[in-house]
Amino acid sequence: MSRGAFSLIELVVVVVILGVIGAIAVPRMSGMASRAKVQGAAGAVQAAQSVIEEYRAIHGSPPASLGVSNFYGKSGLGTRMRLRARRISRLWLQVRM
């Protein structure tokens, strides 16, 4: 007796096993988006802290405000600072949504 195909019972068992795996995996993955947003916000805060510390190291005091524009005046570091600040702002907006 040669077996060329799967029986109906074997297919039902596979479908049930896949259903059980799906029932376990879906609830775990549903919270990943919110955890990713929280981790992104934490990364943005750390980036902001490093930018403020970099400013403090260069100027000797923390910035008077945390506006995006012109932290470094005319030096070449201004563009990099603005790009970091924009990235932090975008991440913050994503977390808030």
Number of C-alpha atoms within 10 A of each C-alpha: 3 4 6 6 6 8 9 9 9 10 11 11 11 12 12 12 12 12 12 11 11 12 11 11 11 10 10 10 9 10 10 11 10 11 11 12 17 16 13 17 21 15 15 20 15 13 16 19 12 12 16 18 16 14 17 13 11 11 12 10 11 14 13 7 7 11 10 15 14 13 23 16 10 9 9 9 12 16 16 12 21 17 13 17 21 14 15 21 16 14 18 19 11 13 16 10 6
